Amino acid sequence: MDRVSVVTDIRQANQNAARENRTLFDKHGSCVINLMSAPGAGKTSVLEATIREIAPSYKVAVIEGDLETTFDSDRIRALGVEAHQITTGSVCHLDARMVAKALASFPTDGVDLLVIENVGNLVCPAEFNLGEDLRVMVYSVVEGAEKPKKYPLMFHTSDVVLLNKIDLLPYSGVALSELLRNVVEVNPRAAIFPISCRTGQGLEGWIAWLMNELKSRRSEALSISKT
Amino acid sequence: MHELSIAESILDIAATEAATHRAAAVTAIKIRLGDFTGVVREALEFAFEIARQGTIAASATLEIERVPLRTRCPACEMPGASGYCFICERCGTPLEILSGREMQLESIEMAEEEEVTWIASP
């Protein structure tokens, strides 16, 4: 018997594919969001609301990940934005190789903002880097105040946490202050926005944050290309 | 059930190593798994049993060493308490993670050609 020491990160193959995606995104000057949540938290609604505000100023494209159906990409195309659907079959998350495969037939050059909507799942997508700039998580407040502690990894690895459906707070028995405290404890660095896609409440804060992010990336890219 | 993709990644790395060493079989794989990963140990063990079938590691065992989540304040060096609170209790600074995110292959045991024959016909 031979015992060989092989100290290797098991995520290495995905990391390599993510790095290649990243190189392509940088070449195209695209800011890329990995949009994650549990099923039904409102990812596609957030995306629709975001596209309405962002698309007049920036070129947006979307990659949709779902187990089955093209419902979500149809909703995005209805807004005049190009969308590519990945149906994963039974795989519960997107990985960097699936995204690379999608990019081969869905060119993103000239796209300012590419949103990759992940498969609805509060656990698995958090472990798979797609090559994104920003991780944005949508959490529906009616899911309860304690979930950030029960499913800490996605909250912890997100740059932005959108607490959606705050219009339902009076019916949910969830105290927003307790939920906010749990999110902050799990991720003190995240930008947190309580929103309602249905009423539009709070969306302006998130849109302003994203606009600012896109603007600073664009001026950064310009200053790099000048030097 | 992304544990299946993780199990497949482990087996891919093991198969590459086995080919490099011209081994006839992989008999044991050891990994380190952090508590703060999205991987459930039992689910990974189950997925590994399924994924190893028909591979060079078909009879390999999987040994999982658990790595606890440890945090520390980068400002005042106070160690973080247990549980998922990433704010320093003393000074309020976001904590840094020292361990617990590991998903690492450690070692692989392989058998030479004759050893396999010996195992196959006792």
Interface residues (C-beta under 8 A of the other chain):
Chain A: M1 D2 R3 V4 S5 V6 V7 T8 D9 I10 R11 Q12 A13 N14 V91 C92 H93 D95 V123 C124 A126 E127 F128 P148 K149 P152 L153 H156 V184 E185 V186 N187 P188 R189
Chain B: M1 H2 S5 I6 S9 I10 D12 I13 E17 H21 A23 T27 A28 I31 F36 T37 G38 V39 G83 Y84 C85 F86 I87 P94 M103 Q104 L105 E106 S107 I108 E109 M110 A111 E112 E115
